[in-house]
Amino acid sequence: MPRLVDHEVRRREITSAVKRVVIRRGLEAVTFQSVAAEAGISVRLVQYYFGTKREFLLATHRSVMEDAGNRFTKQLSTLGDDVSPRSAVCAILMQLLPLDAVRREEAVVLGAFAAAAITGQGISAEETLAAPRALVSIVESQLTRAGATTPHLDAELILAAAGGIAQGMVQGHYTDQAGVELIDHLLDRVV
């Protein structure tokens, strides 16, 4: 009897392998062969699920964004309906900071994708901007609730700063404590 395969599970195994390769060796090390070896499957199977390298790179980016989005949603739902705009924005930003292994790995992978978009390594910035735009919209809505006069610009500024702080933490420029303090100080000034 043939074995039944859950295609979504298999796709997730492959994108997880891509993430591990990126984390250990960088985006340039991602090939059909390296991903297949990391996932413990054949190159043909990787090609079956993702016809091109670009397809599995974009699928990997989407999976990182979906995981982070699920974490944001879960975190916001625990705060309740009467959460202050500042607390809601702070909860979102804390999920962006690499304060644990999962978020650190996400920051490394997203940093690699950002560098690839800048240097033209097959992924364009436009293909990776949906999630950041959604985050700007969420933060903007909270700032509007808080009565901000320029909520869109403030949301863009807050998220740009948070992204820089997160990358600085990955690089070792900021400690976890310093990253949290910087976010708190930023929110004190803007919200």
TIZAMI-903211 format. One record per residue (C-alpha): x, y, z. Coordinates in steps of 0.2 Angstrom, whole numbers, padded with zeros to 4 digits, always signed. Example, Ala and Ser with C-alpha at 12.3 -4.5 7.8 and 13.67 -1.06 7.14 Angstrom:
! residues 2
> east:north:up
> +0062:-0022:+0039
> +0068:-0005:+0036
! end
This chain:
! residues 191
> east:north:up
> +0000:+0000:+0000
> +0007:+0017:-0005
> +0012:+0029:+0009
> +0001:+0044:+0011
> +0010:+0061:+0013
> +0004:+0077:+0020
> +0010:+0089:+0007
> +0009:+0104:+0018
> +0019:+0095:+0031
> +0032:+0091:+0018
> +0033:+0108:+0012
> +0035:+0114:+0030
> +0050:+0102:+0032
> +0058:+0109:+0017
> +0056:+0127:+0022
> +0062:+0123:+0039
> +0078:+0115:+0031
> +0080:+0131:+0021
> +0080:+0141:+0037
> +0092:+0130:+0045
> +0104:+0132:+0030
> +0102:+0151:+0030
> +0105:+0152:+0049
> +0121:+0141:+0048
> +0129:+0146:+0032
> +0119:+0161:+0024
> +0107:+0163:+0010
> +0121:+0160:-0003
> +0123:+0142:+0003
> +0105:+0138:-0001
> +0104:+0126:-0015
> +0093:+0111:-0020
> +0107:+0100:-0014
> +0110:+0108:+0003
> +0091:+0109:+0007
> +0089:+0091:+0002
> +0103:+0085:+0013
> +0097:+0096:+0027
> +0079:+0089:+0026
> +0085:+0071:+0023
> +0076:+0069:+0007
> +0081:+0068:-0012
> +0084:+0083:-0023
> +0070:+0077:-0034
> +0058:+0078:-0020
> +0063:+0096:-0016
> +0061:+0100:-0035
> +0044:+0092:-0034
> +0038:+0103:-0021
> +0047:+0119:-0027
> +0051:+0120:-0045
> +0064:+0134:-0043
> +0076:+0140:-0029
> +0066:+0156:-0029
> +0050:+0147:-0025
> +0057:+0139:-0010
> +0065:+0155:-0004
> +0049:+0164:-0005
> +0040:+0150:+0003
> +0053:+0150:+0017
> +0051:+0169:+0019
> +0032:+0167:+0020
> +0033:+0153:+0033
> +0044:+0164:+0044
> +0031:+0179:+0042
> +0017:+0167:+0046
> +0025:+0160:+0062
> +0029:+0178:+0068
> +0011:+0184:+0063
> +0004:+0169:+0073
> +0015:+0174:+0088
> +0009:+0193:+0087
> -0009:+0188:+0086
> -0008:+0176:+0101
> +0002:+0189:+0111
> -0011:+0203:+0107
> -0026:+0191:+0111
> -0018:+0188:+0129
> -0019:+0207:+0132
> -0038:+0208:+0131
> -0049:+0221:+0123
> -0045:+0236:+0135
> -0026:+0235:+0132
> -0019:+0253:+0130
> -0012:+0257:+0113
> +0006:+0259:+0120
> +0005:+0241:+0128
> -0002:+0234:+0112
> +0013:+0242:+0102
> +0025:+0237:+0115
> +0019:+0219:+0114
> +0021:+0218:+0095
> +0038:+0226:+0096
> +0044:+0214:+0109
> +0039:+0200:+0097
> +0051:+0207:+0084
> +0066:+0207:+0096
> +0077:+0192:+0096
> +0075:+0188:+0114
> +0074:+0169:+0112
> +0081:+0156:+0100
> +0066:+0156:+0089
> +0065:+0175:+0086
> +0084:+0176:+0084
> +0083:+0163:+0070
> +0069:+0173:+0062
> +0079:+0189:+0063
> +0094:+0180:+0055
> +0084:+0173:+0041
> +0075:+0190:+0038
> +0091:+0199:+0038
> +0098:+0187:+0025
> +0082:+0190:+0014
> +0084:+0209:+0016
> +0102:+0208:+0011
> +0097:+0198:-0004
> +0084:+0210:-0009
> +0097:+0224:-0008
> +0110:+0215:-0018
> +0098:+0208:-0031
> +0101:+0190:-0027
> +0085:+0184:-0035
> +0073:+0191:-0022
> +0066:+0208:-0024
> +0061:+0219:-0009
> +0043:+0220:-0016
> +0041:+0202:-0014
> +0045:+0203:+0005
> +0036:+0218:+0010
> +0018:+0212:+0013
> +0021:+0208:+0031
> +0031:+0224:+0036
> +0016:+0234:+0028
> +0004:+0224:+0038
> +0014:+0228:+0054
> +0014:+0246:+0050
> -0005:+0246:+0048
> -0007:+0237:+0065
> +0004:+0249:+0074
> -0004:+0264:+0065
> -0021:+0259:+0071
> -0015:+0258:+0089
> -0007:+0275:+0087
> -0023:+0282:+0080
> -0032:+0276:+0095
> -0019:+0285:+0106
> -0023:+0301:+0097
> -0007:+0303:+0087
> -0007:+0317:+0074
> +0004:+0308:+0062
> +0001:+0289:+0065
> +0007:+0283:+0049
> +0024:+0292:+0050
> +0025:+0287:+0068
> +0022:+0269:+0064
> +0035:+0269:+0050
> +0047:+0277:+0062
> +0044:+0265:+0076
> +0045:+0249:+0065
> +0061:+0256:+0057
> +0069:+0258:+0074
> +0063:+0242:+0080
> +0070:+0233:+0065
> +0087:+0242:+0068
> +0087:+0237:+0086
> +0083:+0219:+0082
> +0097:+0218:+0069
> +0109:+0226:+0082
> +0105:+0213:+0095
> +0108:+0199:+0082
> +0125:+0207:+0078
> +0129:+0209:+0097
> +0129:+0228:+0097
> +0114:+0228:+0109
> +0111:+0216:+0124
> +0093:+0209:+0126
> +0091:+0222:+0141
> +0097:+0236:+0130
> +0086:+0232:+0116
> +0071:+0231:+0128
> +0076:+0248:+0136
> +0078:+0256:+0119
> +0060:+0250:+0113
> +0053:+0257:+0130
> +0062:+0273:+0128
> +0056:+0275:+0110
> +0038:+0272:+0115
> +0039:+0284:+0129
> +0044:+0297:+0116
> +0032:+0293:+0102
> +0016:+0286:+0110
! end
